[in-house]
Amino acid sequence: MSWSRTYSNVPIGSIDHLPPPATPFASLAEQEQWNAARRAAILIAGSKGAGAQTNFTIALSGTGNPGHPSADTITVTVTAP
């Protein structure tokens, strides 16, 4: 099952700046991937060395398989203005 979420104008400083989506995920596998992807996004943004006032656009997506048999993927894109 594929999923994607995009957040615009995100101030980085806490994982709370990437809130859960309004629509629920179709499976627990997708929820787990989203949690991993947003943690990665926070780490990537923090590594940019940007000032505290920098806002980012963050795009997260993935393909989850119930039971995680194989081929689970996530994509994290962090873009500074």
C-alpha positions as CSV (number, residue, x, y, z in Angstrom):
1,M,0.0,0.0,0.0
2,S,1.4,3.4,-1.0
3,W,1.1,6.6,1.0
4,S,2.5,10.1,0.8
5,R,2.3,13.3,2.9
6,T,3.7,16.7,2.2
7,Y,4.3,19.5,4.8
8,S,5.0,23.1,3.8
9,N,6.6,25.9,5.7
10,V,7.7,23.6,8.6
11,P,9.8,25.1,11.3
12,I,12.3,22.4,12.5
13,G,13.0,21.9,16.1
14,S,10.7,19.1,17.2
15,I,9.1,16.1,15.6
16,D,5.8,17.7,16.7
17,H,6.0,20.0,13.7
18,L,5.1,17.1,11.5
19,P,1.7,16.2,12.9
20,P,-0.2,13.1,12.0
21,P,-2.2,13.3,8.8
22,A,-5.9,14.2,9.0
23,T,-6.9,10.9,7.2
24,P,-5.8,7.7,8.9
25,F,-3.4,5.3,7.3
26,A,-4.7,2.1,5.7
27,S,-2.5,-0.2,7.8
28,L,-0.1,-0.3,10.7
29,A,2.7,-0.9,8.3
30,E,2.1,2.6,6.8
31,Q,1.8,4.2,10.2
32,E,5.2,2.7,11.2
33,Q,6.8,3.9,8.0
34,W,5.4,7.4,8.5
35,N,6.9,7.5,12.0
36,A,10.3,6.4,10.7
37,A,10.2,8.8,7.8
38,R,9.3,11.8,9.9
39,R,12.2,11.0,12.4
40,A,14.5,10.9,9.4
41,A,13.2,14.2,8.1
42,I,13.9,15.9,11.4
43,L,17.5,14.5,11.4
44,I,18.1,15.6,7.8
45,A,16.8,19.1,8.4
46,G,18.8,19.4,11.6
47,S,22.0,18.4,9.7
48,K,21.6,21.3,7.2
49,G,23.1,23.7,9.7
50,A,20.4,26.2,8.9
51,G,19.4,28.9,11.3
52,A,16.5,28.3,13.8
53,Q,14.2,30.5,11.6
54,T,14.5,28.3,8.5
55,N,11.4,26.6,7.4
56,F,11.4,23.5,5.2
57,T,9.1,21.7,2.8
58,I,9.1,18.1,3.7
59,A,7.7,15.3,1.5
60,L,7.4,11.8,2.9
61,S,6.2,8.7,1.0
62,G,6.4,5.0,1.2
63,T,5.1,1.6,0.2
64,G,4.2,-0.6,3.1
65,N,3.4,-4.3,3.1
66,P,1.5,-5.8,5.9
67,G,3.7,-8.1,7.9
68,H,6.7,-6.5,6.2
69,P,7.6,-9.5,4.0
70,S,9.7,-7.5,1.6
71,A,10.0,-4.4,-0.5
72,D,9.0,-1.8,2.1
73,T,10.3,1.6,1.0
74,I,10.3,5.2,2.3
75,T,11.3,8.4,0.6
76,V,12.2,11.5,2.5
77,T,12.7,14.9,0.7
78,V,13.8,18.0,2.7
79,T,13.9,21.2,0.8
80,A,15.0,24.6,2.3
81,P,13.6,27.8,0.9
